[in-house]
Amino acid sequence: MTAVQEPATAVRTVTTTINGNEITVPEGTSIYDAAKQVGVDIPVLCHNERYDPVGVCRMCVVDTGGRVFAAACVRPCEDGMEVKTSTPELERNRATLTELLVADQPPRAEDPKQTTTGDNLLLALADGFGVARETTDLPCGSGRGLDSSNPVIDVNHDACILCDRCVRACDDIQGNDVIGRSGKGYSTRIAFDLNDPMGSSSCVTCGECVQACPTGALTNKPIRNIPIQPREKLDAVDSVCPYCGVGCALTYYVDRERGAIAFAEGRDQPGSQSRLCVKGRYGWDYAASPQRITKPLIRIDSAYPKGPLSADVRGDGNGSANGATNDRGRGGNGGNRSGGGRKDDPSAKRGGGRKPGGLVDYDEVLPHFREATWEEALDLVARRLKEIHAEGGPGAIAGFGSAKCSNEEAYLFQKLIRTGFGTNNVDHCTRLCHASSVAALFEGVGSGAVSTTYGDVANADVVIITGSNPTANHPVASSFFKQARRRGTKIIYVDPRASTVAEHADIFVQLKPGTDVAFYNSLMHEVIRLGLIDREFIASRTSNYDELARTVADYPPERAAQITGVDADKIREVARTWGEARAGVVYWGMGISQHTTGTDNARCLIAMCSITGNVGRPGTGLHPLRGQNNVQGASDAGLIPMFYPDYQGVDLDATRRHFEEAWGTTLDPNRGLTVTEIIKSVLQPGGVRGMYMLGENPFLSDPNINKVRKALSALDFLVVQDIFLTETAEFADVILPASSYLEKDGTYTNTDRRVQLGRKVMDPPGQARTDWEIVQDIARRIGLNWTYGSPSEVFDEMVALMPSYKNLSYGNLGLSGKLYPNDDPEHSDGTIVMFDEKFNTDDGLAHLVPAQWLPPRELPDADFPLVLNTGRLLEHWHTGSMTRRSYALDAISPVAEVYMHPKDAADRGVAHGEMVRVRSRRGTIELLVRISHREQLGNCFIPFHFREAAANLLTIDEVDPFGKIPEFKFCAVQVEALGAAQAETTSIAGVRA
């Protein structure tokens, strides 16, 4: 199949006169848009250029010489049309309409919009026309009601003018389809779902409706009692979101007098286009938590021999750290809630002494540490790490960096470990999310980055979304997928869970977990059999096709159906749909990568795109949706054990010599240990003895927590640099108070390869310091002569060593950032589609690597008959250290739950909302059960954000042999009902006080 270029068609134009100004515009251009081009402003209420025009408010009516006035936002220009936008009659019409609307509004002094952001568009029009509720003789209608059920959004139906902006924001932009209308006549009002309260509807609290609303009908509530004020009274700081890899652009409005953020809004950027999700718009207040660490802490002598300090982390309780032999213990679970604790709440101690909140109990942990000066703490860190290095050699030291930190901090951290201690034992959370994808991409196409953007979905005929739940994990990216489908793009969704993405798919394939290789091999079998391959592309731009074809020949749909549980005819349908597409993209997530066969899974996707020519053109390509906000950038910057910055191999002599010259020291020629290998090494003689952890929490994020607990306890020395006390920090010898994302400058690279500036919003609290400065101070103390004066200096050094980032600088990134590679960032946004002529491999070809299906390492049996899948919720992130300290996010999703198929629950005698015990061969947790039709029979799902029911206590630590990524998506478990008495004493683990 070869792509055929569509013939160019001439654009028809029309000439219209607006207020005496003649203008020629493309046919179909609205009068409103044409008027803007000649500098004529037409007042509107319902219209916004981001939404489809509907013409319901009639404020924009103009005189076209017809029998009635025409709504300018929906009426197209016509050839020879003469338009008047402002006549006495039009102005009277608008004034009357404004007075009718204002009559029903709340008093100006009580208006929810005017008393907060001060930008009620209706009141602004009323002021222009000289009308007001207080002076009109029209009767005031009210009684449609208030709705405060959502924790961060207020609904005032009396302030609603039924402009439908919120409806279109929800539908046209976010694609959530929650908001509509209910009632008739004067009782008509905006409705959520079937006229439910907003807080109990299917609303995902993205806040797009609030940003759209022109009146006080939808407004934000203050968070942490910080009042919302007009923008001109606040300090606007343009930055990017600190959560997922989509990297949405936003503006924080900061109350300098109170030293806090008042609210956040999305801003324009080529990727996110002003959109945000609930985390970006409402999840920033974690940085203001009173649980921030503000002074360096050193473990006291009586807290040795070293080990966990709280009951939960020791494994004494029913929650996150419960070992396999300790399933009935009692103990504390949680620490103080966001906001500094609930000691005054009599319910906070009920249920076996547990505290609600699922956070480290500061009262239990802090007595084992003493406050120290920065000088004392840094001197101790440097001395102990140097001693361990001198005694045990380079292999005795390891570092875990963080994808929540900036590119500059990732670069400095890996440089410190490599140049200061002579080891490549440095890694970060990419090992836990997309390491296998990077391994396959680097092998197959010569680059670990995405080949196209999530916005390029608009140019695709067919999209495969596989092993991902973007509506929860990458919600803004998913809004573009949903928009594309409405415009004709066909979506194929492949996943063991019927997540909400399935509701937006044309074809949903619910395969058995762990059978991806068999499924995609079968698709390629059919594509080849039907002759839907791109022979020219295969011949000129790929290698090893014959071997691939021989391998997939063994996977006819009938055999794949037996393995995957997917009907053979559906496999044929998907194969034909994909093969006949003129342009197709594959977007995948950790359901592909987090398997012991994760690299093989990604190899199949690379091969499937390559044999159909779906790489290197608009609307085609390979896109692993990145997890944390800077997992792409941290990997780019070299925070991985086998690569220097820009994926330059540490075991290549010429590359190593290049970095030795640049850094002025001898470097280790051997690949370092990965995250899971480091944990294993700690438990072996002669292994890792000293560790530096920057912003990572492996106690919750790594698999098989019991093993992690042993390893952390066995370390001779551990320094943890973080913003909160984490579970991992309980094992630390020194804790260094770091800066949150909001408290420093730096660059971050999103899933699209977009390098953006994150700007400082406020100062770190107390004595907390920015991470790059702390790393530099340690580097100086161990003998490195570092003199960086700012993050931009670090960035300049990075760029000089990273060909992909060539030409980028702080000066040309601007407000929207730049995609890399970029030949001219002064004038170009950068490269959207990569590999249009050749791949980044040595020979310029895509290397097709065939894979055979292999079963998962641990299979269900009579004792453990269910398959456990783990993942994220929309409202939470990673180990919850940030999101569970955010008021909005914690309020919306406060409890840990196991999602089960109705029959699996019924077979075990458990009902929705009851407490259950989930056990694997490694441990036991207790949590609530949620009956879910999204799960397959024989499968269950547990989010991994909740320490009081830590999913990774159950997971296995087997890894993919190539990407060294753990198997988070498949292990065998059993779910059991708890007795009534037992449930009563443990229910606080799943019910917020």
Secondary structure as the mmCIF struct_conf table of DSSP 4:
data_model
#
loop_
_struct_conf.conf_type_id
_struct_conf.id
_struct_conf.beg_label_comp_id
_struct_conf.beg_label_asym_id
_struct_conf.beg_label_seq_id
_struct_conf.end_label_comp_id
_struct_conf.end_label_asym_id
_struct_conf.end_label_seq_id
HELX_LH_PP_P HELX_LH_PP_P1 GLN A 5 ALA A 8
HELX_LH_PP_P HELX_LH_PP_P2 ALA A 10 ARG A 12
STRN STRN1 THR A 13 ILE A 18
TURN_TY1_P TURN_TY1_P1 ASN A 19 GLY A 20
STRN STRN2 ASN A 21 PRO A 26
TURN_TY1_P TURN_TY1_P2 GLU A 27 GLY A 28
STRN STRN3 SER A 30 SER A 30
HELX_RH_AL_P HELX_RH_AL_P1 ILE A 31 GLN A 37
TURN_TY1_P TURN_TY1_P3 VAL A 38 GLY A 39
BEND BEND1 LEU A 45 CYS A 46
TURN_TY1_P TURN_TY1_P4 GLU A 49 ARG A 50
BEND BEND2 TYR A 51 TYR A 51
BEND BEND3 CYS A 57 CYS A 57
TURN_TY1_P TURN_TY1_P5 MET A 59 CYS A 60
STRN STRN4 VAL A 61 VAL A 62
STRN STRN5 ASP A 63 ASP A 63
BEND BEND4 GLY A 65 VAL A 68
STRN STRN6 ALA A 70 ALA A 71
TURN_TY1_P TURN_TY1_P6 ALA A 72 VAL A 74
HELX_LH_PP_P HELX_LH_PP_P3 ARG A 75 ARG A 75
STRN STRN7 PRO A 76 PRO A 76
HELX_LH_PP_P HELX_LH_PP_P4 CYS A 77 CYS A 77
TURN_TY1_P TURN_TY1_P7 ASP A 79 GLY A 80
STRN STRN8 GLU A 82 VAL A 83
STRN STRN9 LYS A 84 LYS A 84
BEND BEND5 THR A 85 THR A 85
HELX_RH_AL_P HELX_RH_AL_P2 PRO A 88 ALA A 103
TURN_TY1_P TURN_TY1_P8 ASP A 104 ASP A 104
BEND BEND6 GLN A 105 GLN A 105
HELX_LH_PP_P HELX_LH_PP_P5 PRO A 106 PRO A 107
HELX_RH_3T_P HELX_RH_3T_P1 ARG A 108 GLU A 110
TURN_TY1_P TURN_TY1_P9 PRO A 112 THR A 117
HELX_RH_AL_P HELX_RH_AL_P3 LEU A 121 PHE A 129
TURN_TY1_P TURN_TY1_P10 GLY A 130 GLY A 130
TURN_TY1_P TURN_TY1_P11 ARG A 133 THR A 135
BEND BEND7 LEU A 138 LEU A 138
HELX_LH_PP_P HELX_LH_PP_P6 PRO A 139 GLY A 141
BEND BEND8 ARG A 144 ARG A 144
STRN STRN10 LEU A 146 ASP A 147
BEND BEND9 ASN A 150 VAL A 152
STRN STRN11 ILE A 153 ASN A 156
HELX_RH_3T_P HELX_RH_3T_P2 HIS A 157 ALA A 159
HELX_RH_AL_P HELX_RH_AL_P4 ARG A 165 ARG A 168
HELX_RH_PI_P HELX_RH_PI_P1 ALA A 169 ILE A 173
BEND BEND10 GLN A 174 GLN A 174
STRN STRN12 ILE A 179 SER A 182
BEND BEND11 GLY A 183 LYS A 184
HELX_RH_3T_P HELX_RH_3T_P3 GLY A 185 SER A 187
STRN STRN13 ARG A 189 PHE A 192
TURN_TY1_P TURN_TY1_P12 ASP A 193 ASN A 195
STRN STRN14 ASP A 196 ASP A 196
HELX_RH_3T_P HELX_RH_3T_P4 MET A 198 SER A 200
BEND BEND12 SER A 201 SER A 202
HELX_RH_AL_P HELX_RH_AL_P5 GLU A 208 ALA A 212
BEND BEND13 PRO A 214 THR A 215
TURN_TY1_P TURN_TY1_P13 GLY A 216 ALA A 217
STRN STRN15 LEU A 218 ASN A 220
HELX_LH_PP_P HELX_LH_PP_P7 LYS A 221 PRO A 222
BEND BEND14 ILE A 223 ILE A 223
TURN_TY1_P TURN_TY1_P14 ARG A 224 ASN A 225
HELX_RH_3T_P HELX_RH_3T_P5 ARG A 231 LYS A 233
BEND BEND15 LEU A 234 LEU A 234
STRN STRN16 ASP A 235 VAL A 240
BEND BEND16 PRO A 242 TYR A 243
STRN STRN17 CYS A 244 CYS A 244
TURN_TY1_P TURN_TY1_P15 GLY A 245 VAL A 246
STRN STRN18 ALA A 249 ASP A 255
TURN_TY1_P TURN_TY1_P16 ARG A 256 GLY A 259
STRN STRN19 ALA A 260 GLY A 266
TURN_TY1_P TURN_TY1_P17 PRO A 270 SER A 274
HELX_RH_AL_P HELX_RH_AL_P6 VAL A 278 TYR A 282
HELX_RH_3T_P HELX_RH_3T_P6 ASP A 285 ALA A 288
TURN_TY1_P TURN_TY1_P18 PRO A 290 GLN A 291
BEND BEND17 LYS A 295 LYS A 295
STRN STRN20 LEU A 297 ARG A 299
HELX_RH_3T_P HELX_RH_3T_P7 ASP A 301 ALA A 303
BEND BEND18 PRO A 305 PRO A 305
BEND BEND19 SER A 310 SER A 310
HELX_RH_AL_P HELX_RH_AL_P7 ALA A 311 ARG A 314
TURN_TY1_P TURN_TY1_P19 GLY A 315 GLY A 315
BEND BEND20 GLY A 317 GLY A 319
TURN_TY1_P TURN_TY1_P20 SER A 320 ALA A 321
STRN STRN21 GLY A 323 GLY A 323
TURN_TY1_P TURN_TY1_P21 ALA A 324 THR A 325
TURN_TY1_P TURN_TY1_P22 ASP A 327 ARG A 328
HELX_LH_PP_P HELX_LH_PP_P8 ASN A 336 ARG A 337
TURN_TY1_P TURN_TY1_P23 SER A 338 GLY A 340
TURN_TY1_P TURN_TY1_P24 LYS A 343 ASP A 344
HELX_RH_3T_P HELX_RH_3T_P8 PRO A 346 LYS A 349
TURN_TY1_P TURN_TY1_P25 ARG A 350 GLY A 353
TURN_TY1_P TURN_TY1_P26 PRO A 356 GLY A 357
BEND BEND21 GLY A 358 LEU A 359
HELX_RH_AL_P HELX_RH_AL_P8 TYR A 362 VAL A 365
HELX_RH_3T_P HELX_RH_3T_P9 LEU A 366 HIS A 368
STRN STRN22 PHE A 369 GLU A 371
HELX_RH_AL_P HELX_RH_AL_P9 TRP A 374 GLY A 392
HELX_RH_3T_P HELX_RH_3T_P10 PRO A 394 ALA A 396
STRN STRN23 ILE A 397 PHE A 400
TURN_TY1_P TURN_TY1_P27 ALA A 403 LYS A 404
BEND BEND22 CYS A 405 CYS A 405
HELX_RH_AL_P HELX_RH_AL_P10 ASN A 407 LYS A 415
HELX_RH_PI_P HELX_RH_PI_P2 LEU A 416 GLY A 420
HELX_RH_AL_P HELX_RH_AL_P11 PHE A 421 PHE A 421
STRN STRN24 VAL A 426 ASP A 427
HELX_RH_3T_P HELX_RH_3T_P11 CYS A 429 LEU A 432
TURN_TY1_P TURN_TY1_P28 CYS A 433 HIS A 434
HELX_RH_AL_P HELX_RH_AL_P12 ALA A 435 VAL A 445
BEND BEND23 GLY A 446 GLY A 446
BEND BEND24 GLY A 448 ALA A 449
BEND BEND25 SER A 451 THR A 452
HELX_RH_3T_P HELX_RH_3T_P12 TYR A 454 ASN A 459
BEND BEND26 ASP A 461 ASP A 461
STRN STRN25 VAL A 462 THR A 466
BEND BEND27 GLY A 467 GLY A 467
HELX_RH_AL_P HELX_RH_AL_P13 PRO A 470 ASN A 473
BEND BEND28 HIS A 474 HIS A 474
HELX_RH_AL_P HELX_RH_AL_P14 PRO A 475 ARG A 486
TURN_TY1_P TURN_TY1_P29 ARG A 487 GLY A 488
STRN STRN26 LYS A 490 VAL A 494
BEND BEND29 PRO A 496 ARG A 497
HELX_RH_3T_P HELX_RH_3T_P13 THR A 500 HIS A 504
BEND BEND30 ASP A 506 ASP A 506
STRN STRN27 ILE A 507 VAL A 509
HELX_LH_PP_P HELX_LH_PP_P9 LEU A 511 LYS A 512
TURN_TY1_P TURN_TY1_P30 PRO A 513 GLY A 514
HELX_RH_AL_P HELX_RH_AL_P15 ASP A 516 ARG A 529
TURN_TY1_P TURN_TY1_P31 LEU A 530 GLY A 531
BEND BEND31 ILE A 533 ILE A 533
HELX_RH_AL_P HELX_RH_AL_P16 ARG A 535 ARG A 541
STRN STRN28 THR A 542 SER A 543
HELX_RH_AL_P HELX_RH_AL_P17 TYR A 545 VAL A 552
TURN_TY1_P TURN_TY1_P32 ALA A 553 ASP A 554
HELX_RH_AL_P HELX_RH_AL_P18 PRO A 557 THR A 564
HELX_RH_AL_P HELX_RH_AL_P19 ALA A 568 GLU A 580
BEND BEND32 ARG A 582 ALA A 583
STRN STRN29 GLY A 584 TRP A 588
HELX_RH_AL_P HELX_RH_AL_P20 MET A 590 SER A 593
BEND BEND33 GLN A 594 HIS A 595
TURN_TY1_P TURN_TY1_P33 THR A 596 THR A 597
HELX_RH_AL_P HELX_RH_AL_P21 GLY A 598 ILE A 611
TURN_TY1_P TURN_TY1_P34 THR A 612 GLY A 613
BEND BEND34 VAL A 615 ARG A 617
TURN_TY1_P TURN_TY1_P35 PRO A 618 GLY A 619
STRN STRN30 GLY A 621 PRO A 624
STRN STRN31 GLN A 628 GLN A 628
TURN_TY1_P TURN_TY1_P36 ASN A 629 ASN A 630
HELX_RH_AL_P HELX_RH_AL_P22 VAL A 631 ASP A 636
TURN_TY1_P TURN_TY1_P37 ALA A 637 GLY A 638
STRN STRN32 ILE A 640 ILE A 640
TURN_TY1_P TURN_TY1_P38 PRO A 641 MET A 642
STRN STRN33 PHE A 643 TYR A 644
TURN_TY1_P TURN_TY1_P39 PRO A 645 TYR A 647
STRN STRN34 GLN A 648 GLY A 649
TURN_TY1_P TURN_TY1_P40 VAL A 650 ASP A 651
HELX_RH_AL_P HELX_RH_AL_P23 ASP A 653 TRP A 663
TURN_TY1_P TURN_TY1_P41 GLY A 664 GLY A 664
BEND BEND35 THR A 665 THR A 665
BEND BEND36 ASN A 670 ASN A 670
HELX_RH_AL_P HELX_RH_AL_P24 VAL A 675 VAL A 682
TURN_TY1_P TURN_TY1_P42 LEU A 683 LEU A 683
BEND BEND37 GLN A 684 GLN A 684
TURN_TY1_P TURN_TY1_P43 PRO A 685 GLY A 686
BEND BEND38 GLY A 687 GLY A 687
STRN STRN35 GLY A 690 LEU A 694
BEND BEND39 GLY A 695 GLY A 695
HELX_RH_AL_P HELX_RH_AL_P25 PRO A 698 SER A 701
BEND BEND40 ASP A 702 PRO A 703
HELX_RH_AL_P HELX_RH_AL_P26 ILE A 705 ALA A 714
BEND BEND41 ASP A 716 ASP A 716
STRN STRN36 PHE A 717 ASP A 722
BEND BEND42 ILE A 723 PHE A 724
TURN_TY1_P TURN_TY1_P44 GLU A 727 GLU A 727
HELX_RH_3T_P HELX_RH_3T_P14 THR A 728 PHE A 731
BEND BEND43 ASP A 733 ASP A 733
STRN STRN37 VAL A 734 PRO A 737
HELX_RH_3T_P HELX_RH_3T_P15 TYR A 741 GLU A 743
BEND BEND44 LYS A 744 LYS A 744
STRN STRN38 GLY A 746 THR A 749
TURN_TY1_P TURN_TY1_P45 THR A 751 ASP A 752
BEND BEND45 ARG A 753 ARG A 753
STRN STRN39 ARG A 754 GLY A 758
BEND BEND46 MET A 762 MET A 762
HELX_LH_PP_P HELX_LH_PP_P10 ASP A 763 PRO A 764
BEND BEND47 PRO A 765 PRO A 765
TURN_TY1_P TURN_TY1_P46 GLY A 766 GLN A 767
HELX_RH_AL_P HELX_RH_AL_P27 ASP A 771 ARG A 781
TURN_TY1_P TURN_TY1_P47 ILE A 782 GLY A 783
BEND BEND48 SER A 790 SER A 790
HELX_RH_AL_P HELX_RH_AL_P28 PRO A 791 LEU A 801
HELX_RH_3T_P HELX_RH_3T_P16 PRO A 803 TYR A 805
TURN_TY1_P TURN_TY1_P48 LYS A 806 ASN A 807
HELX_RH_AL_P HELX_RH_AL_P29 TYR A 810 LEU A 813
TURN_TY1_P TURN_TY1_P49 GLY A 814 SER A 816
STRN STRN40 LYS A 818 LEU A 819
BEND BEND49 TYR A 820 PRO A 821
BEND BEND50 ASP A 823 ASP A 823
TURN_TY1_P TURN_TY1_P50 PRO A 825 HIS A 827
BEND BEND51 ILE A 832 VAL A 833
BEND BEND52 ASP A 836 GLU A 837
BEND BEND53 ASN A 840 THR A 841
TURN_TY1_P TURN_TY1_P51 ASP A 842 ASP A 843
BEND BEND54 GLY A 844 LEU A 845
STRN STRN41 ALA A 846 HIS A 847
BEND BEND55 ARG A 857 GLU A 858
BEND BEND56 ALA A 862 PHE A 864
STRN STRN42 LEU A 866 GLY A 871
TURN_TY1_P TURN_TY1_P52 LEU A 874 GLU A 875
TURN_TY1_P TURN_TY1_P53 HIS A 878 THR A 879
BEND BEND57 GLY A 880 GLY A 880
TURN_TY1_P TURN_TY1_P54 SER A 881 MET A 882
HELX_RH_3T_P HELX_RH_3T_P17 THR A 883 ARG A 885
BEND BEND58 SER A 886 SER A 886
HELX_RH_AL_P HELX_RH_AL_P30 TYR A 887 ILE A 892
BEND BEND59 SER A 893 SER A 893
BEND BEND60 VAL A 895 VAL A 895
STRN STRN43 GLU A 897 MET A 900
HELX_RH_AL_P HELX_RH_AL_P31 PRO A 902 ASP A 907
TURN_TY1_P TURN_TY1_P55 ARG A 908 GLY A 909
TURN_TY1_P TURN_TY1_P56 HIS A 912 GLY A 913
STRN STRN44 MET A 915 ARG A 919
BEND BEND61 ARG A 921 ARG A 922
STRN STRN45 GLY A 923 GLY A 923
STRN STRN46 THR A 924 ILE A 931
TURN_TY1_P TURN_TY1_P57 HIS A 933 ARG A 934
BEND BEND62 GLU A 935 GLU A 935
HELX_LH_PP_P HELX_LH_PP_P11 GLN A 936 GLN A 936
TURN_TY1_P TURN_TY1_P58 LEU A 937 GLY A 938
STRN STRN47 ASN A 939 PRO A 943
BEND BEND63 PHE A 944 PHE A 944
HELX_RH_3T_P HELX_RH_3T_P18 ARG A 947 ALA A 949
HELX_RH_3T_P HELX_RH_3T_P19 ALA A 951 LEU A 953
TURN_TY1_P TURN_TY1_P59 LEU A 954 LEU A 954
BEND BEND64 THR A 955 THR A 955
STRN STRN48 VAL A 959 VAL A 959
TURN_TY1_P TURN_TY1_P60 PRO A 961 GLY A 963
STRN STRN49 PRO A 966 PRO A 966
BEND BEND65 LYS A 969 LYS A 969
STRN STRN50 CYS A 971 ALA A 977
HELX_LH_PP_P HELX_LH_PP_P12 LEU A 978 GLY A 979
HELX_RH_AL_P HELX_RH_AL_P32 ALA A 980 THR A 986
HELX_RH_3T_P HELX_RH_3T_P20 SER A 987 ALA A 989
TURN_TY1_P TURN_TY1_P61 GLY A 990 GLY A 990
BEND BEND66 VAL A 991 VAL A 991
#
